[in-house]
Amino acid sequence: MMYDEVLNTMLPFLKQQYGNPSSLHKLGISSHNAIKKAKNMIASLINSRQDEIYITSGGTESNNTVIYGVASYNKNKNHIIVSSIEHDSILQPCCQLEKKGFEITYLKVDENGLINPKDVEKSINDRTCLVSIMFVNNEIGTIQPIHKISDICSKNNILFHSDCSQSAGKLCIDVKNSKLDMLTISSHKMNGPKGIGALYVRSGTKLSPLIVGGGQQNGFRSGTENVASIVGFGIACKLSKDRLLQNFIHFNKLQGYLHHEINKKITHVKLNGNATRRIPNNLNFSFFGINGEDLITKLDEYGIAVSTGSACKSNTKKASHVLKSMGLSYERINSSIRITIGVHNTMNEMKQTVLVLDKIIKELRSISPLKYKYNF
Ligand SMILES: *Cc1c(COP(=O)(O)O)cnc(C)c1O
């Protein structure tokens, strides 16, 4: 759900405050200043400078900009290292580059979905121009050791980018005290409007723009800025920062309850991903003997919205590439669902979710083809 404060701040910019931020009249200047203020709030969330923040249409564009932008700037270096569990907005641009002769290393993860920083070090060669490893995975919530990885990159003079779409506003990120060169943020992952995001680019980092045209944002990202959404995104960053600890405690409490109760009440269940190196608003379970999509449909009838795999891919019916990379069995992948807890969720909703889950799982297991395998 969008924060009330976010919507209220956006509304005037959708109507009377309609000035083009590039225009020189009062309305234009007012829009320009509103963007500047919002960029300060975005910068403050990650402790960067305001002029190191570029506004994009979201996490997808920020990630595309990094992969294509670094690749096209580096004419002589054609090797990129990413993890095999990155979001598709990293993996697909990499696939496209492979067709053009780039070499991409897709680092394997362990059974908990973790990257070993030593594997990054081993994969670096003299043609490597970029390493991109996400901070938190969107399907399993695993927190990657990006600070160790960024140290390795910095030592080897290689650009390091991290997709922080899932972690920004939830975990502390401080670019002044880390060696991140670029970082992706998505507004709708922290209760801001959809279709807007940012790319942090450390000053002095060299990459080509993805979208060219009128030269807005210092020529790095052309196109008239989406003022209302930028303003909303700014407030979402400010609120997420102000409430970081409060939200963290809230998520932890709800996650802990759900995890504990599900383990207590439901048999033949396994948590996917690392139990401790995990963002507190994510749980991913396999309920054996059940098809994840059947479970989602049933839960939806009770007003409980969960997902399988990644929200962006659920209509393609492909098994999760993340769970596959972790080496999980087809059956375990097929029976998995992801439960994401939002800031607006309550303990009562968690209690209701456990009751409904227990009931539906019993029903589905009673008609499961695997009924006799597990003795349900
Ligand atoms: C959501 C998400 C994206 C894409 O962000 P959009 O703003 O939806 O384009 C990229 N990476 C990760 C890890 C995400 O969770």
The ligand as an SDF file (V2000), in Angstrom:
LIG
                    3D

 15 15  0  0  0  0  0  0  0  0999 V2000
   11.3170   -5.2610   -8.2550 C   0  0  0  0  0  0  0  0  0  0  0  0
   12.7180   -5.5220   -8.5520 C   0  0  0  0  0  0  0  0  0  0  0  0
   13.3190   -5.0050   -9.7080 C   0  0  0  0  0  0  0  0  0  0  0  0
   12.5420   -4.2350  -10.7500 C   0  0  0  0  0  0  0  0  0  0  0  0
   12.0880   -3.0140  -10.2640 O   0  0  0  0  0  0  0  0  0  0  0  0
   10.8790   -2.2530  -11.0290 P   0  0  0  0  0  0  0  0  0  0  0  0
   10.8330   -0.9320  -10.3500 O   0  0  0  0  0  0  0  0  0  0  0  0
    9.6600   -3.0880  -10.7840 O   0  0  0  0  0  0  0  0  0  0  0  0
   11.2430   -2.1620  -12.4510 O   0  0  0  0  0  0  0  0  0  0  0  0
   14.6550   -5.2610   -9.9050 C   0  0  0  0  0  0  0  0  0  0  0  0
   15.3650   -5.9890   -9.0260 N   0  0  0  0  0  0  0  0  0  0  0  0
   14.8210   -6.5030   -7.9060 C   0  0  0  0  0  0  0  0  0  0  0  0
   15.6690   -7.2800   -6.9620 C   0  0  0  0  0  0  0  0  0  0  0  0
   13.4810   -6.2860   -7.6350 C   0  0  0  0  0  0  0  0  0  0  0  0
   12.9530   -6.8110   -6.5370 O   0  0  0  0  0  0  0  0  0  0  0  0
  1  2  1  0
  2  3  1  0
  2 14  2  0
  3  4  1  0
  3 10  2  0
  4  5  1  0
  5  6  1  0
  6  7  2  0
  6  8  1  0
  6  9  1  0
 10 11  1  0
 11 12  2  0
 12 13  1  0
 12 14  1  0
 14 15  1  0
M  END
$$$$
